Amino acid sequence: MSGMRRAQPRAHGAGALASSPWVVVATGVLVMVVLLIVALASYRSRGPAFEARPADPLPTYSLPGSGATNPARVAANLPEPVVPGLTPRRTDPPPVEVPVVVVPGGPSADGGVPEPPAGGVVPPPGEPAGGQPRPTTQPPPPPPPATPSSPVSGRFSVRDSWNNEAFIGEVLLYNRDRVSRPWTVRLVPPPGSRLVTSWVEGAPQGTPRMSGGVFTYTSGVNVGPGASVPLRFHFENTGGSIRPSRCTVDGVPCSGL
């Protein structure tokens, strides 16, 4: 038995592990893989909760009446999106101008605004605060029309009378002008009188007329320059009066009344 070798015992525990190099390498690789997985999980847990996505594009609309739609122009005409936390754009109507009512009277001595009248009612222009209308000045009446002037004048006289119940009167016409002039006599006899006849002495006759209690005689021929013509008339039923109440020649009162 001296020639036979004794079998050596096998190593156990750490010695066996150290005697196998591939076991060490495999263990190291496994540890590195575990550490890599832990690192990736930790990095993802610290990242953002969600990824920011791009904003939605603005919607485009087709405007009526246009042949082609321009997305940029339509988007510019749309209202801006409301941002949370910001005040939206106001769309108030344009301000309306209010007429200013001017209160009669100037400002007070200290430069303040004058107090409104009692009752808070502002009187209209031209009316005082008391409510009574302000007296307005009436324009003066127009002057009376100027008395027409005529170069032909007349003078009244009574030629004959009968118990104051009838008379013959005369208007003597005189032309002061240098040319011949026509003339018209108007005479208002006593009330109730009746015209019997009328004539012009020594001249062509004119046109007599009695209307509304007024006797009118229009010349038939002009009276010459510097000449005179007598017009005579006969009235009856005069009621005790032998003088007319009015006599004019071309609008100018006769003398002798």
C-alpha positions as CSV (number, residue, x, y, z in Angstrom):
1,M,0.0,0.0,0.0
2,S,2.9,2.2,0.1
3,G,2.9,2.5,-3.6
4,M,-0.7,3.9,-3.8
5,R,-1.4,7.7,-3.5
6,R,-3.8,9.0,-1.0
7,A,-6.7,11.0,-2.4
8,Q,-6.7,14.7,-1.4
9,P,-9.8,16.2,0.0
10,R,-11.9,18.8,-2.1
11,A,-12.0,22.5,-1.0
12,H,-15.3,23.7,0.4
13,G,-16.8,27.2,1.0
14,A,-14.8,30.4,0.0
15,G,-12.0,28.4,-1.3
16,A,-14.2,26.6,-3.8
17,L,-15.7,29.9,-4.9
18,A,-12.3,31.5,-5.4
19,S,-11.1,28.5,-7.3
20,S,-13.9,29.1,-9.9
21,P,-13.3,32.5,-11.8
22,W,-16.3,32.3,-14.0
23,V,-18.6,32.3,-11.0
24,V,-17.1,35.6,-9.8
25,V,-17.5,37.2,-13.3
26,A,-21.2,36.1,-13.5
27,T,-21.9,37.5,-10.1
28,G,-20.4,40.8,-11.0
29,V,-22.4,41.1,-14.2
30,L,-25.6,40.3,-12.4
31,V,-24.9,43.0,-9.8
32,M,-24.2,45.6,-12.5
33,V,-27.5,44.7,-14.3
34,V,-29.4,45.1,-11.1
35,L,-27.8,48.5,-10.4
36,L,-28.5,49.7,-13.9
37,I,-32.2,48.8,-13.5
38,V,-32.4,50.6,-10.2
39,A,-30.7,53.7,-11.7
40,L,-33.1,53.8,-14.7
41,A,-36.2,53.4,-12.4
42,S,-34.9,56.2,-10.1
43,Y,-34.3,58.6,-13.1
44,R,-37.8,58.0,-14.5
45,S,-39.3,58.7,-11.1
46,R,-37.6,62.1,-10.9
47,G,-38.7,63.2,-14.4
48,P,-41.8,65.3,-15.4
49,A,-45.2,63.7,-14.8
50,F,-46.2,64.3,-18.4
51,E,-44.7,65.5,-21.5
52,A,-45.8,68.9,-22.9
53,R,-47.7,68.5,-26.1
54,P,-47.8,71.2,-28.7
55,A,-50.7,73.6,-28.7
56,D,-53.7,72.8,-30.8
57,P,-53.8,74.8,-34.1
58,L,-56.4,77.6,-34.3
59,P,-59.5,76.5,-36.1
60,T,-60.2,78.0,-39.4
61,Y,-63.7,78.9,-40.8
62,S,-64.9,79.6,-44.2
63,L,-66.4,83.1,-44.4
64,P,-69.5,83.5,-46.5
65,G,-69.2,85.4,-49.7
66,S,-65.4,84.8,-50.2
67,G,-64.1,82.6,-52.9
68,A,-61.0,81.3,-51.0
69,T,-60.4,81.0,-47.3
70,N,-57.2,82.4,-46.0
71,P,-56.4,80.5,-42.7
72,A,-54.1,83.2,-41.4
73,R,-56.7,86.0,-42.1
74,V,-59.5,84.0,-40.5
75,A,-57.4,83.1,-37.5
76,A,-56.5,86.8,-37.0
77,N,-60.2,87.8,-37.0
78,L,-61.1,85.2,-34.3
79,P,-61.0,86.3,-30.7
80,E,-57.9,85.6,-28.7
81,P,-58.1,82.5,-26.4
82,V,-58.7,83.3,-22.8
83,V,-55.7,82.7,-20.6
84,P,-56.5,81.4,-17.1
85,G,-55.9,84.0,-14.5
86,L,-56.1,87.0,-16.9
87,T,-59.0,89.4,-17.3
88,P,-60.8,88.7,-20.6
89,R,-61.0,91.5,-23.2
90,R,-63.9,94.0,-22.6
91,T,-66.4,94.4,-25.3
92,D,-68.3,97.4,-23.8
93,P,-70.3,99.5,-26.3
94,P,-68.8,102.9,-27.3
95,P,-69.6,105.7,-24.9
96,V,-72.6,107.9,-25.6
97,E,-72.2,111.6,-25.4
98,V,-74.7,113.2,-23.0
99,P,-75.7,116.8,-23.6
100,V,-74.6,119.1,-20.9
101,V,-77.3,121.4,-19.5
102,V,-75.9,124.8,-18.7
103,V,-77.5,126.3,-15.6
104,P,-78.1,130.0,-16.0
105,G,-75.8,132.1,-13.8
106,G,-72.0,132.1,-13.4
107,P,-69.9,130.1,-10.8
108,S,-69.9,131.1,-7.2
109,A,-67.4,133.5,-5.7
110,D,-65.1,130.6,-4.4
111,G,-64.9,129.1,-7.9
112,G,-67.3,126.2,-7.1
113,V,-70.3,124.9,-9.0
114,P,-73.5,126.9,-8.4
115,E,-76.2,125.1,-6.5
116,P,-79.2,123.8,-8.4
117,P,-82.5,125.6,-7.9
118,A,-85.1,124.4,-5.5
119,G,-86.7,121.1,-6.4
120,G,-83.7,120.1,-8.6
121,V,-85.3,121.3,-11.8
122,V,-83.2,123.3,-14.2
123,P,-85.4,125.9,-15.8
124,P,-85.2,126.2,-19.6
125,P,-83.4,129.2,-21.2
126,G,-85.5,132.3,-20.9
127,E,-87.4,131.2,-17.8
128,P,-86.2,132.2,-14.2
129,A,-85.7,129.6,-11.5
130,G,-88.9,130.6,-9.7
131,G,-91.1,129.0,-12.4
132,Q,-92.6,132.3,-13.5
133,P,-92.0,133.1,-17.2
134,R,-89.6,135.8,-17.7
135,P,-91.3,138.9,-19.2
136,T,-90.3,139.3,-22.8
137,T,-89.9,142.7,-24.4
138,Q,-92.4,143.2,-27.2
139,P,-91.0,144.9,-30.2
140,P,-92.4,148.4,-30.8
141,P,-95.3,148.6,-33.2
142,P,-94.4,149.6,-36.7
143,P,-94.7,153.3,-37.4
144,P,-97.9,154.4,-39.2
145,P,-97.6,154.6,-43.0
146,A,-96.6,158.0,-44.2
147,T,-99.3,160.2,-45.6
148,P,-99.1,160.0,-49.4
149,S,-98.2,163.3,-50.9
150,S,-99.9,164.6,-54.1
151,P,-99.4,167.8,-56.0
152,V,-103.2,168.0,-56.4
153,S,-105.0,169.4,-53.3
154,G,-108.7,170.0,-52.5
155,R,-110.7,172.5,-50.5
156,F,-114.3,171.7,-49.4
157,S,-117.1,174.3,-49.3
158,V,-121.0,174.4,-49.2
159,R,-122.5,176.1,-52.2
160,D,-126.2,175.9,-51.2
161,S,-128.5,174.1,-48.7
162,W,-132.2,173.6,-47.9
163,N,-133.2,173.5,-44.3
164,N,-130.2,171.3,-43.6
165,E,-132.0,168.4,-45.3
166,A,-130.2,168.8,-48.7
167,F,-127.1,170.7,-49.9
168,I,-124.8,171.3,-52.8
169,G,-121.1,171.0,-52.0
170,E,-117.9,171.7,-53.9
171,V,-114.3,170.4,-53.8
172,L,-112.0,172.8,-55.6
173,L,-109.0,170.9,-57.0
174,Y,-105.7,172.7,-57.6
175,N,-102.6,171.3,-59.3
176,R,-99.3,172.6,-57.9
177,D,-97.2,170.5,-60.2
178,R,-95.6,171.6,-63.5
179,V,-97.3,168.8,-65.5
180,S,-100.9,167.7,-65.8
181,R,-102.2,165.3,-63.1
182,P,-105.1,162.9,-62.7
183,W,-107.1,163.0,-59.5
184,T,-109.6,161.1,-57.4
185,V,-111.9,162.5,-54.7
186,R,-113.4,160.3,-51.9
187,L,-116.1,161.8,-49.7
188,V,-118.2,160.4,-46.8
189,P,-121.6,162.2,-46.7
190,P,-123.8,162.3,-43.6
191,P,-125.4,158.9,-42.8
192,G,-128.6,158.1,-44.8
193,S,-127.8,160.7,-47.5
194,R,-128.7,160.0,-51.1
195,L,-126.6,161.2,-54.0
196,V,-128.7,163.2,-56.5
197,T,-126.1,164.2,-59.0
198,S,-122.4,165.2,-59.4
199,W,-120.5,167.1,-62.1
200,V,-117.3,169.1,-62.9
201,E,-117.6,172.7,-63.9
202,G,-116.0,173.7,-67.2
203,A,-114.2,170.4,-67.8
204,P,-114.9,166.9,-69.2
205,Q,-116.8,164.7,-66.8
206,G,-115.4,161.9,-64.9
207,T,-116.8,158.7,-63.3
208,P,-118.9,159.0,-60.1
209,R,-119.7,156.0,-57.8
210,M,-121.5,155.6,-54.5
211,S,-120.7,152.4,-52.6
212,G,-120.8,151.5,-48.9
213,G,-121.7,155.1,-47.9
214,V,-118.6,156.5,-49.7
215,F,-118.8,158.8,-52.7
216,T,-115.9,158.4,-55.2
217,Y,-115.2,160.5,-58.2
218,T,-112.4,159.8,-60.7
219,S,-111.3,162.5,-63.1
220,G,-112.1,162.2,-66.8
221,V,-109.3,164.5,-67.8
222,N,-106.1,165.6,-66.0
223,V,-105.9,169.0,-64.4
224,G,-103.3,171.2,-66.0
225,P,-100.2,172.6,-64.2
226,G,-101.2,175.5,-61.9
227,A,-104.9,175.1,-62.9
228,S,-107.9,174.5,-60.7
229,V,-111.2,172.5,-61.4
230,P,-114.3,172.5,-59.2
231,L,-116.1,169.2,-58.5
232,R,-119.7,169.7,-57.3
233,F,-122.3,167.2,-55.9
234,H,-125.9,167.3,-54.7
235,F,-127.0,165.3,-51.6
236,E,-130.4,165.1,-49.9
237,N,-132.0,163.5,-46.9
238,T,-128.9,164.5,-44.9
239,G,-130.7,164.2,-41.5
240,G,-129.9,167.8,-40.5
241,S,-126.2,167.8,-41.4
242,I,-124.7,169.5,-44.5
243,R,-121.0,168.6,-44.1
244,P,-119.3,165.3,-44.9
245,S,-117.4,163.4,-42.2
246,R,-114.4,162.9,-44.5
247,C,-113.0,164.2,-47.7
248,T,-109.7,163.4,-49.5
249,V,-108.0,164.1,-52.8
250,D,-105.6,161.3,-53.8
251,G,-105.5,160.3,-50.1
252,V,-104.7,163.8,-48.8
253,P,-107.4,165.3,-46.6
254,C,-109.3,168.2,-48.0
255,S,-109.2,171.6,-46.2
256,G,-112.3,173.5,-45.2
257,L,-113.9,170.8,-43.1
